[in-house]
């Protein structure tokens, strides 16, 4: 199935909006405090795992029928949309470009986590690791049973080797559990407020980017009760893409679930 650029954009915007809405909502998280000192908390440890799993999906490749490159991710596709938008009105794309760029830069930053105690190898280490690396590792551990983590084991061996620590095969499974305790229970929990803010800003960016398109597209019919329809752009011909466009326009009729918020700087200073 082939999609043109405008069709690909609406398909990915719908998918990305859905992923973010599944993470940033009041069933999963609680927003507490006042700006600029807000923070989020998960409704339970299970909701934290769920958030991490959906975030893993957001940072992973979509089905290949929707993209020509297997190395892409939803976030990379969003970055492409920001560079070559099809529905930009009065530079509305800027509202989406800025939070997308900031989140990508934050994820790619390599940080040092000091004094990690790993009893299985009897070592205390300072580990240099990219944020996106430990987020995806923890997402996979949250999602899969230990018997399906060979890819994660291989990734962990590479990261430790990069830090001049050689893990033996028999040690890796034991280290996985200890790594998860440090990086999911503590560090991911610490970063979750900042991550939620990034995602919520992207969600608002999608809304603000498409709002002009919505106003141009909607047509109210002279009926009682009042009905409406959308005028599809001439580039949108595929039926599935039309369905995605309709859903996006309907979503833009109302604001996102969660208001904009600003997380306290004290949850952005470490790692």
C-alpha positions in Angstrom: 0.0 0.0 0.0 1.5 3.4 -1.1 0.7 6.7 0.5 1.7 10.2 -0.8 3.4 12.7 1.5 0.2 14.3 2.7 -1.4 11.0 3.4 1.6 9.7 5.3 1.6 12.8 7.4 -2.1 12.5 8.5 -1.6 8.7 9.2 1.4 9.4 11.4 -0.1 12.4 13.2 -3.1 10.3 14.1 -0.9 7.4 15.3 1.3 9.8 17.3 -1.6 11.6 18.9 -3.1 8.3 19.9 0.1 7.1 21.5 0.5 10.3 23.5 -3.1 10.3 24.5 -2.7 6.8 25.9 0.2 8.0 28.1 -0.8 11.5 29.1 -4.3 11.2 30.6 -5.8 11.3 34.1 -6.3 7.5 34.2 -2.6 6.9 34.0 -1.1 10.0 35.8 -2.1 12.7 38.3 -0.9 16.3 37.8 -0.1 18.0 41.0 1.3 21.4 42.0 1.2 24.7 40.3 3.4 26.0 37.5 6.3 26.4 37.4 6.5 23.7 40.0 4.1 21.1 38.7 4.9 17.3 38.6 3.1 14.1 37.7 2.7 10.9 39.6 1.5 7.6 38.4 -1.7 6.1 39.7 0.1 2.9 40.5 3.4 1.1 39.7 1.4 -0.8 36.9 0.5 2.5 35.3 4.2 3.5 35.4 5.1 0.3 33.5 2.3 0.9 31.1 3.6 4.5 30.4 7.1 3.1 29.8 5.7 0.4 27.4 3.8 2.9 25.3 6.8 5.3 25.3 8.9 2.4 24.0 6.4 2.0 21.1 6.7 5.8 20.4 10.5 5.4 20.2 10.3 2.3 18.0 9.7 1.6 14.3 6.1 1.5 13.0 4.9 -1.2 10.7 7.0 -1.1 7.5 3.9 -0.6 5.2 3.7 2.9 6.6 7.3 3.9 6.1 10.0 3.4 3.5 12.8 3.2 6.1 12.9 0.5 8.8 15.2 2.5 11.0 12.7 5.2 11.5 10.6 5.8 14.7 7.4 7.7 15.3 9.5 10.5 16.8 11.7 10.6 13.6 8.5 10.7 11.5 7.3 13.6 13.6 10.5 15.4 13.0 10.1 14.9 9.2 6.6 16.3 9.4 8.0 19.4 11.2 10.6 19.8 8.4 8.2 19.4 5.5 4.7 20.1 6.7 1.7 19.8 4.4 -0.8 21.8 6.4 1.2 24.7 7.7 -0.8 27.9 8.0 0.9 31.2 9.2 3.8 29.2 10.5 1.6 27.1 12.8 4.1 24.2 12.4 6.5 26.1 14.8 4.2 25.1 17.7 5.0 21.5 16.9 8.6 21.9 15.8 9.9 23.3 19.0 8.7 20.6 21.5 9.6 17.9 19.0 13.2 19.1 18.7 13.6 19.6 22.5 12.4 16.1 23.3 14.6 14.5 20.7 17.7 16.5 22.0 16.8 15.5 25.6 16.5 11.8 24.7 19.8 11.7 22.8 21.8 13.3 25.6 24.4 11.0 27.2 24.4 11.2 31.0 26.4 9.6 33.8 24.7 7.8 36.6 27.1 7.5 39.5 27.5 4.8 42.1 25.2 2.1 40.7 25.7 -0.9 42.9 25.3 -4.3 41.1 25.6 -7.1 43.6 25.5 -9.8 40.9 28.9 -8.7 39.6 30.0 -7.2 43.0 30.8 -3.8 41.5 29.8 -0.2 42.1 30.0 1.6 38.7 29.5 5.0 37.2 27.6 4.3 34.0 27.5 6.6 30.9 24.4 6.0 28.9 22.0 7.9 26.6 18.5 8.6 28.1 16.8 6.9 25.1 18.9 3.8 25.7 17.8 3.2 29.3 14.2 4.2 28.6 13.9 1.6 25.8 15.7 -1.1 27.8 13.3 -0.5 30.8 10.3 -0.4 28.4 11.3 -3.8 27.0 11.8 -5.3 30.5 8.4 -3.9 31.5 6.8 -5.4 28.4 8.4 -8.8 28.2 9.1 -11.8 30.4 12.9 -12.5 31.1 12.7 -15.4 28.6 12.2 -12.9 25.7 15.0 -10.4 26.4 17.9 -11.6 24.4 18.0 -8.4 22.3 18.0 -6.3 25.5 20.8 -8.5 26.9 22.9 -7.8 23.8 22.2 -4.1 24.1 23.2 -4.0 27.7 26.4 -5.9 27.0 27.3 -3.2 24.4 26.6 -0.4 26.8 28.7 -1.9 29.6 31.5 -2.7 27.1 31.4 1.0 26.1 31.9 1.8 29.8 34.9 -0.7 29.9 33.0 -3.3 31.8 32.8 -6.8 30.3 29.7 -8.8 31.2 29.8 -12.5 30.9 26.7 -14.3 29.4 25.8 -15.9 32.7 25.8 -12.5 34.4 23.6 -10.6 32.0 20.2 -11.9 33.2 21.1 -11.1 36.8 22.3 -7.6 35.9 19.1 -7.0 33.9 17.0 -7.1 37.1 19.4 -4.9 39.0 19.6 -2.4 36.1 15.7 -2.3 36.0 15.6 -1.5 39.7 18.0 1.5 39.3 16.7 2.8 36.0 13.0 2.1 36.0 12.1 2.3 39.7 14.3 5.3 40.4 15.6 7.2 37.4 12.7 6.7 35.0 10.4 7.6 37.9 12.4 10.8 38.5 12.3 11.7 34.7 8.6 10.9 34.2 7.4 14.4 35.0 9.7 15.9 32.4 8.8 13.2 29.8 5.1 13.9 30.4 5.7 17.6 29.9 7.5 17.0 26.6 4.8 14.7 25.3 2.0 17.0 26.4 3.7 19.9 24.6 3.9 17.8 21.4 0.2 16.9 21.8 -0.7 20.6 22.1 1.7 21.3 19.2 -0.3 18.9 17.0 -3.5 20.6 18.0 -2.2 24.1 17.3 -0.6 23.1 14.1 -3.8 21.6 12.7 -6.3 24.1 14.1 -6.1 26.4 11.0 -6.6 23.4 8.8 -9.7 22.4 10.8 -11.2 25.9 10.6 -10.7 25.8 6.8 -11.9 22.3 6.3 -15.1 22.1 8.4 -18.4 22.8 6.7 -21.6 23.1 8.7 -24.8 21.8 7.0 -28.1 23.6 7.2 -29.9 20.9 9.2 -31.7 20.5 12.4 -29.9 19.1 14.4 -26.8 20.8 13.1 -24.5 18.5 11.1 -21.1 19.0 9.6 -18.6 17.4 7.3 -15.0 18.1 6.3 -13.6 19.0 2.9 -10.7 16.7 2.2 -7.5 18.3 0.8 -7.0 17.3 -2.9 -3.9 15.3 -1.9 -5.8 13.0 0.4 -7.2 10.2 -1.8 -6.6 7.0 0.0 -9.6 5.8 2.0 -7.6 5.0 5.1 -5.9 8.4 5.0 -9.2 10.1 4.6 -10.4 8.3 7.8 -7.3 9.5 9.6 -7.8 13.0 8.4 -11.5 13.0 9.6 -10.4 11.6 13.0 -7.7 14.3 13.4 -10.1 17.1 12.5 -12.6 15.8 15.0 -9.9 15.7 17.7 -9.0 19.3 16.9 -12.5 20.4 17.6 -11.7 20.1 21.3 -8.5 20.8 23.2 -6.2 18.0 24.5 -7.1 16.1 27.6 -4.5 17.8 29.8 -3.8 21.5 30.2 -0.3 22.7 29.4 1.9 22.5 32.5 5.5 23.3 33.5 7.4 20.8 35.6 9.6 22.0 38.5 13.2 22.5 37.6 14.1 20.2 40.5 12.9 17.2 38.4 15.1 18.3 35.5 18.5 18.8 37.1 19.9 15.2 37.4 20.9 12.4 35.0 
